[in-house]
Amino acid sequence: MFPLFPDFRELLTFTGPRMHAHAPRPIFYRRHKMQTFFFNSFDFLNAKQKRFLRENDIFGQLLLFLSSMFEYKGMADSINTDFIEFYNILSPLASCGVFRDGSGRETLGYCTEGGLLDEYGIPAEFNINTLSIQNKQGVIDGVNGAICWNNSLHRSDLVKLSRYTEMFNLVDSGLKCLIRYARLFPVFEVTDDNVKQQLSGALKNADNGEPFTFTTKGLSRLGMDGKPGVEVFRLGDISAVDKIQYLSTFHNDLLRRFYSMYGMAYSQSMKAAQQSVEEVTSDRVVSWIIPNDRLKERKKFIETYNKVFGHSATVDFSDAWKKGYQKYMEDMQDEKMGVNGNTEQMRDV
C-alpha cells in the first residue's frame, strides 16, 4: 500500500502517484498554498488516485498522533526533532542518528546498516542518511554519533499504520456506499416525451415548494395499451440506514484499539456497560507497556547524545501523554493500596 525503502522519502514528502496529463500534480507537505487549487482539481483524478489521497490523509492523521508522543528539549537548533519520530516510526531500520557533518554541524538522519553485527545481531556501525542525500558512514553509537531506536524490538510502526489505514479506508468506503444505498432515490419511467416534460416540471416545482398544473392527457391519463403514464422504481432502501450505526461503532472500536495500544485508553470514554472498574483500570495499565518502552529507548539516545555532543538535552512524554501517564500512575497506586488493604483485612480476620 505504502512504498518502502528506497522510496521511503515519499512517506515524508507525501508526493504520491503522478496525475494524468490534464491535472496538475499536487504537493502536500510543503506547498500549503496549493491546497485550495488541488481541492478544485480533485474531480479530475481517477479512482485509484483518489483512493491513494484518502488513504494518505488517514495515514497522516495516525502518524501525527503517534509522532506527537514525545517532547525534546535542549538539542541543537540544526536538528528538527519532529523527524526523530518520523524516522523511527517509518524507516526500515526503525532508527535515526545524529552526526557532525564536514562543517561541524549536528545533522539528523535515518540509519541503515553500515558494518558488522555484534553478538546480538545489532549493527556495530551505522550509515546515517538524510533526505537531502547527505550520508555519513561508519557512525558508532556513543563514539562519533548517537543512535535512537524506535523500541526495544528495533521495529518500525509502518506495518501497524498501514494496516489501520487500510481498515479505516474500508470503513469509510462502506459508509459511503451504505449512505448512497439508503437514500430515497426514485426513478421514473414514462410513456412519451410529453409526460416526461410535465414530470420534470412537476419535480422542479416540488423542489421549490410551488404548485404545478398539468393537462388530463399528461400525468393522470393512462398511457398506451392500458399502461400507466408513469412508473416509479426505487433504487435505494431507506431501511438500510439502520446499518450505519454498526459501521460507526466499528470505526470507534478501531480507534479505541489503536489509541489504547499507545497509551491512550480510549475505552475510558467508551466504557461498555458490562465492564467493571477493575477491567477498565487493567486496560489502561496494559496500554502503557509500549509507550514506556519507546520512552526508555529515547532516554538512552538523549543520554548518549549529551555525552557525545556536550549538551544537556532532555526527552519526556508530551503534555497529552503526561496527563495519561499521571492517571496511569494513580491507578497503579490505587491498585497497590487496594491490595494492601485487602491483605490487612485478611490479617485482622
N, C-alpha and C positions, 0 to 999 in steps of 0.2 A: 504493500500500500504506500509506504513512505520510503524514499530512497535511502540506502545505507551507504557507508563509505565505499568509494571515494567521493560520491555526490553528497556527502554529509553536510557540506556548506549550504545546500539548498534548504535544509531544515531551519537554518538560522537567518537566511535572507528571504525565505518564503517566495521563491521565484516560480515554481510550478510549471506546468506544461505550456508549450507555445500555442498561441491562439491562431485562428485561421487568418487568411490574408487580409480580410476586411475589418478585423477588430484589433485595436491596439493592445499590446501586451502590458498588463498591469504589474506594478511593482509595489509590494505591500509594506515591507518592513521599514523602509527608509524614505518612501515617497508619499507622505501623508497627503500632499496636495492633489495626488492623482485619485484619491478615493472617490470623490464626487463624480469625476469623469468616468471612472471604472463602473460605478453603480449604473450609470446611464447606458453603458455598453454591455451590461451583464446579459441582456436578452440576445446578444449576438453570439454568445458562446454555445457550443454544443453540449449535449447532456453529460458527456464524460468530463468536460472541463468544469461544468457547474458542480458536479459531484465532488471533484477534486477541491474546489474552492470551499464548499461546505465542510468537507472533512478537515481541510486546513484550518478553518475557523474553529471547529470543535477541538482539534489538536492544539491550537494556540491557547484556547481557554484552559485546557487541562495543564499545559506546560506552564502557563502563567501561575496557576495555583501552586504547582509543585516547586517552581523556581523561586517562589516568594517565601520559602520556609525559613531561610537564614538571613542574618544581617551581619555584614562585615564592617569593621571599623579599623582605622589606622593603617591601612595598606597604602602603597604608593599611588599617587594620583594617576599614573600611567596605566593602572590596572582597572578595567571595568569589571567590578565584582559580579555583575549580573551574568557574565559569561563563565564564571566559575561554575555556576549551576547549569547553564546551557551545555557546556562541555561535558560535565559529569553525567548529566541526565541522558544526553543524546549520542555522545561519541562511542565508537565501537569498543574502546578500551575502558570506558566509564571512568576516565580520569583526566585531569588537567595539571599543568605545571607552570611554574614561574622561573624564568632565567634572565640573565643580563645579556642584552644584545651587544653588538660591537661598539656602540656608543656608551655602554654602561647603563642603559635604560632598562628598568624592570619590565619584562614582557610576559604576558599570559597566553598560553596556547593549549591545545588538546594533545594528548600523549599517544604515541604509538611505540611499539616495542623497538628498542634500539640496541640490544645486545643479548648476552647470555641470561638465562634464568637462574634464580637461586634454588636452593633445595626445596622450596615450597612452590616452585613454578611461577614466582613473581619476577618480572624483569629487573635485572640489576642496574640496567641503564635504559634511558628513555630518549626518544626523539620527540621534541616538542614543536608543534606546528601551529601557525596562526592562519587566520582566514585570508591574510594578505600574502600568503605563500612564504612567509618567513619560516626558517627552520633552524633548530638548534639540536645537534646530535651529541650523544654521549653525556646526557644530563644524569647525574647521580643524586638521588634524594638525600638531602642533608649535607651535601658537599658543594655542588655548584648550582643547586636548584632546590625547589620544594615541590613535591608531588601530592596532589589531593585525589583520593579515591571517592567514588560516589557512595559506596557502602563497603562493609567488611567482606562481602562476597565478590567484590570487584565486578559488579554487573550494572549495566545501564538500565534506565526505566523506559527505553524506547519501545520495547515489546508491549509493556503494560499500556502505555499511552496509545499505541496503535490499536491494540485490541479494544480498549474502551472507546476510542474514537469510532471504530467500525460499528460497535454496538449502539452508540448514541445516534449515529447516522441512520442505522436501520430503524431505530425507534422513531426518529423524525420523519423518515420516509413512510413508515407505517401510519403515523398520524396524518400525514399529508394525504395519503390515499384514502384513509378512512373518512376524513373530513369531506373530501370530494364526493365519496360514495354516499355519505349520509345526507347530502344536500337534497332538498326537494327540487328536482330538475325535470319538469315536464317537457315532452317533445310532442308537437302537434303534426298530425298528418291530415292534409286537406285534399279535396277532390279536384279543385281547379284554382287558377291564379286569382279569380275574383274573391274566393273565400280566403285565400292566403293574404291578400291585400287587406281585407277587412279585419282579419285576425291580428295582423301586425299592428294595425291602427288601434285595435282594442287593447292589446298588451301595452302599447306605448302610453295610452291614456290611463291605463290601470297603474302604471309606474308613477304617473303624475297625480293620481288621485282624482281624475276627471271622468265624467260620464262619457259614454260612447253610443252613437246611434248607428244602426245598420238596417239594411233592407231585408224584407222577408225572403228574398231569393238568395240571401247570403248565408249567415251563420245558423239561422233557425230552421231553414228549409232542408229537407232530405236531399241527399245528393243523387247521383246516377244509380239506377238499379236498386233503389231502396236502401242504399248505404248512407250512414250519417255523413253530413258535410264535413265534420271534424272528428278525428280520433285522437285521443290523448294517451301517450305512453310515458310511463315514469321510469327513468333510467336509474335513479337513486333509491335508497331505502333509508328513510329518516329514522327507523328504529335502530339502525346501526350506530347512532350517536351514543348509545349506552356503552358501547365497547371502548370508547375513547378513554374512559376512566381507567381501564386496565392498562393501556399503554402508558398513560400518565403515571400510574403507580409504579410500573416497571422502570420508567425513566428515573423516578425518585429512588427506587431501590438501587439502580446502578450508581447514582450519585452517592448514596449512602455507603455502598461498598468501596467506592474509590476514595472518598474522603476519610472513611474510617481506617483504611489501610495506611494512611499517612498522618494519623493522629487526631484528625477532626472527627470525633464520634458523632456523625450526623444523625445517628439514631436518637440522640437526646431530644431533638426537635420533632422526631417522627416515631416516638416510642409506641410500640404496639400495646394494645390493651392487655394482652396476656403476659407481657414482660414484667418480671419483678424488678425491684430496685437493685438487687444483687446482680441480676443478669445485665442490666444497663451499666452498672459500675464495672463489671467484668469486661464488657465490650470496650469501654474507654481505656482500661488498663492494657488490654491486648493491642489496641490501636497505636500505642506509643512505643512498641518494640522497634519498628522500622525508623521512625524519626530519631530516637535516641541513638540507634546505630549509625545513622547518617551524621548526626552531630558529633559523635565520637571521632569519625574519620576526618571531619573538617577541623576539629580541635587539634588533632595530630598534625594536620597540614599547617595550621597557623603557628603552632609551636616550632615546627621546622623552619617555616618562613621567617619568623622572628630571629631564629638562631643564625640563619644563613645571611640574611639581608639587613640585620640590625634594626628591626622595627619593634614596636610594642602593639601589634595588631591584635584584635580580638574577634571572635565569632560567637554568635548565640542565636537562639530562635528569634524570629521576628515577632512583632507585637501580637499578631493574631495567635501564633503558636505559643507564645509565652502565657497568654491567658488560658489556653487549653492545657498547657503543661502544669500551670498552677492548680487548675481544677483536678488534674490527674493526681498530683501530689496530695491534695486534700482528700481525695478518695482513698488513696493508699493509707494515709494517716487514720482516716475514719475506719477503714477495714482493720488496721492494726489495733486500734482502740477497741473495736468490737470483739476481736479475737481475745484480747487481754481481759475484757470484761466478762466474756463467757468463761474463760479459764478461772477467774476469781470466783464466779458463781459456783462452778463445779467444786472448787476447793471448800467453799462455805458449806456446800451440801455434804 
